[in-house]
Amino acid sequence: MSLPAPYYERNGITIYCGDCREILPQLTNKVDLVLTDFPYGNGTNYDGYQDTPENLQALIQETMLLILSKSKRALITCGVANITKYPEPDWILAWGTPAGSGCSKWGFCCWQPILAYGSDPYLAAGLGRHPDLLIKTETAEKLGHPCSKPIDLWEMVMLRGSIEQTDLILDPFMGSGTTLIAAKKLGRKCIGIEISEKYCAIAVKRLSQEVMDFHTLPNLEKELKSE
């Protein structure tokens, strides 16, 4: 089996419309970072995919080994309740939401885990230690996807796992394309895989609306490297 023709390919950004369980094995080279937001097993309907706990467990079992074999490192948002369902990470980072991001068995949930696999790129490059807590208060836009992430937050997470503009990022559960937008804004190459053609179309529309300006990359990247 070979890779399907890209649904979209331009300026280092590639989208494959298909099942990542079929496409991941066809990727020949390791990517520098997998950054993705798995389903949560909370009953959400993702354009026909029913996100039940059983379906999530099967998806983790069928994709995580593939994801880790195709990447130098991975940052995965999974939801507090699902931490133990995944292979043991090398560390757990977090993004904080002081105003709360839902209810938990012990009140309001004010943080979300980021499972980290592989080595910290800053330590590996001799750039010192950086915080494992990221705090953002922005809310996600309504983009026709039930669980899109705020772009500013996603840029922060990407920069925590990627320190070089030559890095190649992979998102096997691309959704509405937030990872691709963040990669484009930060000057990275990126591959997105999404089984829903509806969400692929949303991602392409968002990419067409983004203007790349390499002269005004977010100050966040400079701040992270200088800490």
C-alpha positions in Angstrom: 0.0 0.0 0.0 1.2 3.5 -0.8 0.3 6.9 0.4 -2.9 8.4 -1.1 -2.7 11.6 -3.1 -2.7 14.6 -0.7 -6.0 16.3 -0.2 -4.1 19.5 0.1 -0.4 20.3 -0.4 1.2 23.8 -0.3 4.2 25.6 1.2 5.2 22.7 3.4 1.7 21.9 4.7 0.2 18.6 3.6 -3.2 17.1 4.4 -4.2 13.5 3.9 -7.9 12.7 4.0 -8.1 9.2 5.4 -7.8 6.9 8.4 -4.5 7.5 10.2 -4.3 3.8 11.0 -3.9 3.2 7.3 -1.8 6.2 6.5 0.7 6.2 9.3 2.4 3.0 8.3 3.1 4.5 4.9 5.1 7.4 6.2 8.7 6.6 5.5 10.6 9.1 7.6 10.3 10.0 11.2 8.8 13.4 12.0 10.3 15.7 14.7 7.1 16.1 16.7 3.7 14.6 16.8 1.3 17.1 18.3 -2.3 15.9 18.4 -5.6 16.1 20.4 -7.1 12.6 20.6 -10.8 12.0 21.0 -11.9 12.0 24.7 -14.3 9.1 24.9 -17.1 11.4 26.1 -19.8 10.6 23.6 -19.1 13.4 21.1 -20.1 12.9 17.5 -17.2 13.8 15.2 -18.9 13.8 11.8 -20.1 10.3 12.2 -17.4 8.9 14.5 -19.0 8.1 17.8 -16.5 9.0 20.5 -17.4 6.3 23.0 -15.0 5.0 25.8 -14.8 1.7 23.9 -13.9 3.3 20.6 -11.3 5.6 22.2 -9.6 2.6 23.9 -9.5 0.8 20.6 -8.1 3.9 18.9 -5.3 4.2 21.5 -4.4 0.6 21.1 -4.3 0.8 17.3 -2.4 4.1 16.9 -0.1 4.8 19.8 2.7 2.4 18.8 2.5 3.7 15.3 2.6 7.3 16.5 5.7 6.7 18.7 7.5 4.7 16.0 7.0 7.6 13.5 8.2 10.4 15.7 11.2 11.6 17.7 8.9 13.0 20.3 5.1 13.4 20.9 2.9 15.8 22.8 -0.7 14.5 23.2 -3.6 16.1 24.9 -5.8 13.4 26.3 -8.1 14.8 29.1 -7.5 14.2 32.8 -9.8 11.2 33.0 -7.9 9.3 30.2 -4.3 9.7 31.4 -4.0 6.0 32.5 -5.4 4.7 29.2 -2.2 5.6 27.3 1.2 4.1 27.3 3.3 5.5 30.2 4.7 8.9 29.0 8.2 10.1 29.8 6.6 13.1 31.5 3.2 14.9 31.9 3.1 18.6 31.0 0.0 20.6 31.6 -1.9 23.6 30.3 -3.7 25.6 32.9 -7.1 27.2 32.6 -7.6 29.2 35.8 -11.2 30.0 35.0 -12.0 26.3 34.6 -12.5 24.0 31.6 -15.3 21.8 32.8 -16.3 19.9 35.9 -14.5 17.0 37.6 -15.2 14.7 40.6 -13.4 17.2 42.8 -14.8 20.5 41.5 -13.8 22.6 38.5 -11.1 21.2 36.3 -8.5 24.0 35.9 -5.7 22.0 34.0 -5.4 19.6 31.2 -2.6 17.0 30.8 -0.1 16.9 27.9 1.5 13.5 27.7 5.1 13.9 26.6 7.0 11.1 24.9 10.7 11.4 24.0 13.3 13.9 25.2 12.8 17.6 26.0 14.1 19.4 22.9 15.5 22.3 25.0 17.5 20.0 27.3 18.6 17.9 24.4 19.9 21.1 22.7 21.6 22.4 25.8 19.1 25.3 26.1 18.3 24.7 29.8 15.2 23.8 31.7 11.8 25.2 30.8 8.4 25.0 32.6 6.1 22.1 32.2 3.1 24.3 32.8 1.6 26.5 30.1 -1.1 28.9 31.0 -3.6 30.4 28.5 -7.0 31.8 29.0 -8.2 32.2 25.4 -11.2 30.1 24.2 -11.3 28.3 20.9 -13.2 29.7 17.9 -16.4 28.0 16.7 -15.1 26.3 13.5 -17.6 23.6 12.8 -15.7 21.2 14.9 -16.8 20.2 18.5 -13.4 20.2 20.1 -11.1 22.8 18.4 -8.2 24.2 20.5 -7.3 27.9 20.8 -4.6 28.7 18.3 -2.4 30.7 20.8 -2.4 27.8 23.2 -1.5 25.4 20.4 1.4 27.6 19.3 2.7 27.5 22.9 2.5 23.7 23.0 4.1 23.3 19.6 7.0 25.6 20.7 7.4 23.5 23.8 8.1 20.4 21.6 9.8 22.0 18.6 12.7 24.4 18.6 13.8 24.4 15.0 11.9 26.0 12.1 13.2 23.0 10.0 11.1 20.6 12.1 8.4 18.5 10.6 5.2 18.3 12.7 2.6 15.5 12.4 -1.0 15.6 13.6 -2.8 12.2 12.9 -6.1 13.5 14.3 -6.1 16.9 12.5 -9.7 17.9 13.0 -10.3 21.5 11.8 -6.5 22.0 11.3 -5.3 24.0 14.3 -2.0 22.2 14.4 -1.5 23.1 10.7 -2.3 26.7 11.3 0.1 26.9 14.2 2.8 25.2 12.1 2.2 27.7 9.3 2.4 30.7 11.6 5.6 29.4 13.2 7.3 28.5 9.9 7.2 24.7 10.4 6.4 22.0 7.9 3.4 19.9 8.9 1.4 16.8 7.9 -2.2 16.5 9.0 -4.3 13.3 8.7 -8.1 13.5 9.1 -10.7 10.9 8.3 -13.5 13.4 7.9 -13.6 15.2 4.5 -15.8 17.9 6.2 -13.1 18.7 8.6 -10.4 18.6 5.9 -12.4 21.2 4.0 -12.6 23.4 7.1 -8.8 23.1 7.6 -8.1 24.1 3.9 -10.4 27.1 4.3 -8.6 28.2 7.4 -5.2 27.8 5.8 -6.3 29.9 2.8 -7.2 32.7 5.2 -3.9 32.7 7.1 -1.1 35.0 5.9 2.4 33.9 6.6 4.8 36.6 7.8 8.2 35.3 8.6 9.2 38.8 9.8 6.7 38.9 12.7 6.9 35.4 14.1 5.4 35.4 17.6 7.6 36.8 20.4 6.8 33.6 22.3 9.4 31.6 20.4 12.1 34.0 21.3 11.0 34.1 24.9 11.0 30.3 25.2 14.5 30.0 23.9 15.9 32.8 26.1 14.5 31.5 29.4 
